[in-house]
Amino acid sequence: MTGLTPAAERRERILREAVRQGLLSPQRDLLAAFVDLDGVAATVESLRRAFASAPSSPPVLHAFAAKANSLVPVLAELRDLGMGCEVATAGELARALAAGFAPERIVFDSPAKTEAELRRALDLGVTVNADNYQELARIDRALGGRVPVSRIGVRVNSQLGGGAIAAMSTATSTSKFGVPLADPGSRRELLRAYRDRPWLTWVHTHAGSQGCPLDLMARGVAQAVEFAEEVNASLGRRQVVGVDIGGGLPVNFADDETTPSYATYVEQLRAHAPALFAELSGISGGYEIVTEFGRSVLAKNGFTAAYVEYTKNVGGRSIAVTHAGVQVATRTVFNPDAWPLRIEAYDGGGTVKRGGPVRQDIAGPACFAGDLLARDRALPLLEPGDIVAVPDTGAYYFSTPFHYNSLPEPAVHGVRTSGDGGVAFELLRPAQDPWDVPVHEPVLTVR
């Protein structure tokens, strides 16, 4: 009996093989990240099953939120698994296209789309969710009276409130996102916008993500569906045909259990927004659905591993200085209470360390005192040459590095396992050489 969860056993198996193959080494590759591609496939399948469980299942496009992990090979993997892609910048749109997503399976959401970006998206046939009336006016100009190829909607803000993490809450009364539904006169103005633009055929909403309760998220979707029904009823025709419900399913960072599940969220949606799943009756119901899940697809399917370089005891506190810090765990370092991460201790060969727990700080390599992955964490005593692993970092962490102190980007490896216990790696992003100064930063010769 190992006492490890199946997920922890899998991480140990991957780490041991990574060390054996030299993907982690104390002389060269001191930090690396891993994406469990088998786990990603299982997660996507669970998402698909959850939304297909209705007696009358509406057409659904599950568009992965590229911000959660924008590595092109990861996006291409998700494309092969049948997902679409949600993008929030021109850079993410370029990555989605490079990953091979068909334009009609890409959704462009951003509160700051430029005229040039809008024209390009509309020319390609990418779905566009407008954030405000000024953006709608830009779309008017870009279309010049022609019927768009793209599906176009408006993002609405239900203004129902926020969750535990303010920065992740997008349905507050003063959120920067979307057109408010509760402000005086706003709903009437938005109805007029739909009446004047027959090509506005979608409604988009997103109440927030980590820290937001499922009930809040589902009630936000219900507000969007109610508005879609109102548009169709007031116009006397079926103009709005689809609802983009956003993503935002929170992730459990406390242990290896995957909770809440997509199925649990769908139950909340059915309770609060039954019309979303209803069959078409006249001009009511029968909506197509787009989802935009990101963190919940990738977070628990990736982890980071780094060597311990030094250990010390200061003022009675044990400190392990590692090669993983603010450059791969930016949110945790700057806001540890909102974004706590687990730390696992391994020996230099990738085997889980045993031994009594010792309270330790797990520090990163950056040159400021706050660069800590964990404070006062109980772990087997770490020593130089050991490895720390940081689970649940497949989204936003190593895929979105912070270049403080010019710390290099770590290699990212995709992992697949076979039934006979074999572990196969594929390089998703090479490690950045710290001595290789980017060409856009010319080296000046000092005379």
C-alpha positions in Angstrom: 0.0 0.0 0.0 1.5 3.3 -1.0 -1.0 5.6 0.7 -1.1 7.7 -2.4 -4.2 8.6 -4.5 -4.2 7.3 -8.1 -3.4 10.8 -9.3 -0.4 11.1 -6.9 0.8 7.6 -8.0 0.6 8.8 -11.6 2.6 12.0 -10.8 5.3 9.9 -9.1 5.4 7.5 -12.1 5.8 10.4 -14.5 8.5 12.1 -12.3 10.6 9.0 -12.0 10.5 8.5 -15.7 11.2 12.2 -16.4 14.3 12.0 -14.2 15.4 8.7 -15.8 15.1 10.3 -19.3 16.9 13.5 -18.2 13.9 15.8 -18.6 14.6 16.8 -15.1 18.3 17.0 -14.0 20.1 18.9 -11.2 22.7 20.1 -13.7 20.6 21.4 -16.5 16.8 21.1 -16.5 16.1 22.3 -12.9 12.5 23.1 -13.6 10.0 21.4 -15.9 6.2 21.2 -16.4 4.0 18.3 -17.5 0.6 18.0 -19.1 -1.3 14.7 -18.7 -2.8 14.4 -22.1 -4.7 11.2 -21.1 -6.3 13.2 -18.3 -7.2 16.0 -20.6 -9.0 13.6 -22.9 -10.9 12.2 -20.0 -11.9 15.6 -18.7 -13.1 16.7 -22.2 -15.2 13.5 -22.4 -16.7 14.2 -19.0 -17.7 17.7 -20.1 -19.3 16.4 -23.3 -21.2 13.7 -21.3 -22.5 16.3 -18.8 -24.1 18.5 -21.5 -25.4 15.5 -23.5 -27.3 14.0 -20.5 -30.6 15.8 -21.2 -33.5 14.0 -22.8 -33.4 16.7 -25.4 -29.7 17.7 -25.8 -29.2 21.0 -27.6 -26.2 21.5 -30.0 -23.2 22.5 -27.9 -19.8 23.9 -28.9 -17.3 23.5 -26.1 -14.8 26.2 -26.7 -11.7 26.0 -24.6 -10.7 29.3 -23.1 -7.2 29.8 -24.6 -6.1 32.1 -21.8 -5.9 29.1 -19.5 -3.2 27.4 -21.5 -2.3 29.0 -24.9 0.5 26.6 -25.9 -0.3 25.8 -29.6 0.3 22.0 -29.2 -2.1 21.9 -26.2 -4.7 23.8 -28.3 -4.2 21.4 -31.2 -4.7 18.5 -28.8 -8.0 20.0 -27.7 -9.0 20.6 -31.3 -8.4 16.9 -32.0 -10.6 16.1 -29.1 -13.5 18.0 -30.8 -13.3 21.3 -28.9 -13.6 24.8 -30.2 -11.5 27.7 -28.9 -12.4 30.9 -27.1 -9.9 33.7 -27.5 -9.6 37.1 -25.7 -6.8 38.8 -27.7 -5.4 39.0 -31.2 -2.5 36.9 -30.0 -4.8 34.1 -28.8 -6.7 34.3 -32.0 -3.4 33.8 -33.9 -2.6 30.8 -31.7 -6.0 29.3 -32.2 -5.6 29.6 -36.0 -2.1 28.2 -35.8 -3.4 25.2 -33.8 -5.8 24.4 -36.7 -9.2 25.5 -35.3 -11.7 26.3 -38.1 -12.7 30.0 -37.8 -16.3 29.1 -37.2 -15.3 27.1 -34.1 -13.5 30.1 -32.6 -15.2 32.6 -30.3 -13.6 36.1 -29.9 -14.3 37.7 -26.5 -12.5 40.8 -25.4 -13.5 44.2 -23.8 -11.0 46.0 -25.9 -11.2 44.7 -29.5 -9.7 47.1 -32.0 -11.3 48.0 -35.3 -8.6 46.0 -37.2 -9.1 43.0 -34.9 -12.9 43.1 -35.5 -12.5 43.4 -39.3 -10.1 40.4 -39.3 -12.4 38.3 -37.2 -15.5 39.1 -39.2 -13.7 38.5 -42.5 -12.6 35.1 -41.2 -16.0 34.1 -39.9 -15.0 34.0 -36.3 -17.8 34.3 -33.7 -17.7 37.7 -32.1 -19.3 38.7 -28.7 -19.5 42.4 -28.5 -18.8 44.0 -25.1 -20.5 47.4 -25.5 -22.4 49.7 -27.7 -19.3 51.4 -29.1 -18.1 48.0 -30.2 -21.4 47.4 -31.9 -21.0 50.7 -33.8 -17.6 49.5 -35.0 -19.1 46.2 -36.1 -21.7 48.2 -38.0 -18.9 50.1 -39.9 -16.9 46.9 -40.5 -20.0 45.1 -42.0 -21.0 48.1 -44.1 -24.5 46.8 -44.5 -23.5 43.3 -45.6 -24.8 40.2 -43.8 -22.1 38.8 -41.6 -20.7 35.3 -42.0 -19.8 35.3 -38.3 -22.2 34.6 -35.5 -22.5 37.8 -33.4 -23.8 38.3 -29.9 -23.6 40.8 -27.1 -22.2 40.1 -23.7 -24.6 40.9 -20.9 -23.8 41.5 -17.2 -26.5 40.1 -14.9 -25.1 42.3 -12.1 -26.0 39.5 -9.6 -22.8 40.0 -7.5 -19.4 38.4 -7.0 -17.7 35.5 -5.4 -14.9 35.0 -2.9 -12.2 36.4 -5.2 -13.0 39.9 -6.5 -10.7 39.7 -9.4 -12.4 36.6 -10.7 -16.0 38.0 -10.3 -17.4 39.5 -13.5 -21.1 39.9 -12.7 -20.8 42.7 -10.1 -22.8 45.9 -10.3 -19.7 47.8 -11.7 -17.9 45.1 -13.7 -15.9 46.3 -16.6 -17.4 43.5 -18.7 -20.6 43.5 -20.8 -23.8 45.5 -21.1 -25.6 45.8 -17.7 -29.0 44.3 -17.5 -30.1 45.9 -14.2 -29.1 49.6 -14.7 -32.0 51.9 -15.4 -33.0 51.9 -19.0 -30.2 49.6 -20.0 -32.4 46.6 -20.9 -34.6 48.7 -23.1 -31.6 50.1 -24.9 -30.2 46.6 -25.5 -33.5 45.4 -26.9 -33.4 48.3 -29.3 -29.9 47.3 -30.4 -31.1 43.8 -31.2 -34.2 45.1 -33.0 -32.0 47.3 -35.2 -29.5 44.6 -36.0 -31.2 41.3 -37.2 -27.7 39.8 -37.3 -27.4 39.9 -33.5 -28.4 36.3 -33.0 -26.6 35.3 -29.8 -26.4 36.4 -26.1 -23.3 35.9 -24.1 -22.7 35.9 -20.3 -20.0 34.9 -17.8 -20.5 35.5 -14.1 -16.9 34.7 -13.1 -14.7 31.8 -12.2 -12.6 30.7 -9.2 -14.3 31.6 -6.0 -17.8 32.0 -7.6 -20.5 29.6 -6.4 -22.3 27.4 -9.0 -25.6 28.9 -7.9 -24.4 32.4 -8.9 -23.0 31.2 -12.2 -26.2 29.4 -13.1 -28.4 32.3 -12.1 -26.3 34.5 -14.4 -26.9 32.2 -17.2 -30.6 32.2 -16.4 -30.6 36.0 -16.8 -29.0 35.7 -20.2 -31.6 33.1 -21.3 -34.4 35.2 -20.0 -33.1 38.2 -22.0 -32.9 36.0 -25.1 -36.5 34.9 -24.7 -37.4 38.6 -24.2 -35.8 39.6 -27.5 -37.6 36.9 -29.4 -40.9 37.6 -27.8 -40.7 41.4 -28.3 -39.7 41.0 -31.9 -42.2 38.3 -32.6 -39.6 36.2 -34.4 -36.8 33.8 -33.5 -33.8 36.1 -33.8 -31.7 34.9 -30.9 -30.8 31.3 -31.6 -28.0 30.6 -29.2 -26.6 31.4 -25.7 -22.9 31.5 -24.9 -22.9 30.6 -21.2 -19.2 31.3 -20.6 -17.1 29.0 -18.5 -15.6 29.5 -15.0 -16.2 26.2 -13.3 -14.1 26.5 -10.1 -11.3 24.0 -9.4 -10.6 22.2 -6.1 -6.9 23.0 -5.3 -7.1 21.3 -1.9 -6.6 17.7 -3.0 -6.8 15.3 -5.9 -10.6 15.1 -6.1 -12.1 16.7 -9.1 -15.0 18.8 -7.7 -17.3 20.4 -8.6 -18.1 18.3 -11.6 -19.5 19.4 -14.9 -22.5 17.2 -14.2 -23.2 19.1 -10.9 -23.0 22.4 -12.8 -25.4 21.2 -15.5 -27.9 20.2 -12.7 -27.7 23.8 -11.5 -28.3 25.1 -15.0 -31.3 22.9 -15.4 -32.7 24.1 -12.2 -32.2 27.9 -12.8 -32.4 28.1 -16.6 -34.6 25.3 -17.9 -35.4 27.2 -21.1 -31.8 26.7 -22.1 -32.4 23.0 -22.5 -36.0 23.1 -23.6 -37.1 22.0 -27.1 -38.0 24.7 -29.5 -41.7 25.7 -29.1 -42.7 28.5 -31.4 -40.1 31.1 -30.8 -39.1 30.0 -27.3 -36.4 27.6 -26.2 -34.4 25.4 -28.6 -31.1 27.3 -28.1 -27.7 26.3 -29.3 -25.1 26.5 -26.5 -21.4 27.6 -26.4 -19.3 26.9 -23.3 -16.0 28.5 -22.5 -14.3 26.3 -19.8 -10.6 26.7 -19.4 -9.2 26.2 -15.9 -11.4 23.2 -15.1 -10.2 21.5 -18.3 -6.5 21.8 -17.7 -5.7 22.7 -14.1 -5.7 19.2 -12.6 -4.1 17.7 -15.7 -0.8 19.4 -15.2 1.9 19.8 -12.6 5.2 21.6 -12.2 8.4 20.0 -10.8 11.6 21.8 -9.6 14.8 20.9 -7.8 15.7 22.2 -4.4 18.9 24.1 -4.7 19.6 25.1 -1.1 18.1 24.7 2.4 18.6 26.7 5.5 17.2 27.4 8.9 16.6 31.0 9.8 15.1 32.1 13.1 14.0 28.6 13.8 12.3 28.3 10.4 13.3 25.7 7.7 13.5 27.2 4.2 13.9 25.3 1.0 15.0 27.4 -2.0 13.7 25.9 -5.2 13.7 26.8 -8.9 9.9 27.2 -9.0 8.5 30.5 -7.9 6.9 33.7 -9.1 7.8 33.0 -12.8 5.5 29.9 -12.9 3.1 30.6 -10.0 2.5 34.4 -10.2 -1.0 34.4 -8.7 0.0 32.2 -5.8 3.1 34.3 -4.9 1.3 37.7 -5.0 -2.1 36.5 -3.6 -1.4 33.3 -1.6 -4.7 33.4 0.4 -6.8 33.3 -2.8 -4.6 30.9 -4.8 -3.0 28.4 -2.4 -1.2 25.4 -4.0 -0.3 22.0 -2.7 3.4 21.0 -2.5 4.7 17.5 -2.7 8.2 16.3 -1.7 10.2 13.8 -3.8 13.8 12.6 -3.6 16.2 13.4 -6.4 15.1 10.3 -8.3 11.4 11.2 -8.3 10.2 8.9 -5.5 7.9 10.3 -2.9 9.7 11.3 0.3 8.7 9.6 3.5 9.4 10.9 7.0 7.8 13.0 9.7 6.4 16.4 8.7 8.6 19.5 9.3 7.2 23.0 8.9 9.0 24.7 6.0 8.8 27.6 3.7 9.0 26.7 0.0 10.8 29.5 -1.7 11.3 30.4 -5.4 14.5 31.7 -7.1 13.4 35.4 -7.6 15.2 38.2 -5.9 12.4 39.5 -3.6 11.4 38.2 -0.2 7.8 37.4 -1.2 8.7 34.8 -3.7 7.2 31.9 -1.8 5.1 29.0 -3.1 4.1 28.0 0.4 4.6 29.3 4.0 5.0 27.1 7.0 4.0 24.0 5.1 4.3 20.6 6.8 6.4 18.3 4.5 9.1 15.7 4.9 12.3 17.7 5.5 13.7 18.8 2.1 17.3 18.7 1.2 19.4 20.0 -1.7 18.8 17.8 -4.7 15.3 16.9 -3.8 12.3 17.7 -6.0 9.2 19.6 -5.2 6.1 19.0 -7.3 3.2 21.5 -7.6 0.0 19.8 -8.7 -3.0 21.5 -10.3 -0.9 23.9 -12.4 -2.0 22.8 -15.9 -3.9 26.1 -16.4 -2.5 29.6 -16.1 0.7 28.7 -14.2 3.6 27.4 -16.2 1.8 28.1 -19.5 1.7 31.8 -18.7 5.2 32.6 -17.3 6.2 35.9 -15.6 9.6 37.1 -16.8 10.7 38.7 -13.5 14.5 38.7 -13.1 14.6 37.4 -16.7 13.9 34.0 -15.4 13.6 31.6 -18.3 10.5 29.7 -19.4 10.6 26.0 -18.4 10.1 23.1 -20.8 6.6 21.8 -21.0 6.2 18.1 -21.7 3.0 16.3 -22.8 2.6 12.8 -21.2 0.8 9.7 -22.3 0.9 6.4 -20.6 0.2 2.9 -21.9 -1.5 -0.1 -20.3 1.8 -1.8 -19.6 3.0 1.0 -17.5 5.0 2.8 -20.1 5.4 6.6 -20.1 5.9 8.6 -23.3 6.7 12.3 -23.4 6.4 14.8 -26.2 7.8 18.3 -26.1 5.1 21.0 -26.0 7.4 23.9 -25.4 11.2 23.8 -25.2 13.0 25.3 -22.2 14.3 28.8 -22.8 18.0 29.3 -22.6 18.7 32.1 -20.2 21.9 33.0 -22.1 20.0 33.4 -25.4 19.0 37.0 -25.5 15.9 37.5 -27.7 16.6 39.0 -31.1 14.2 41.8 -30.5 16.5 43.0 -27.7 19.7 43.8 -29.6 23.0 43.3 -27.6 24.9 46.6 -27.6 28.7 46.6 -27.8 30.2 48.8 -25.1 33.2 50.7 -26.3 
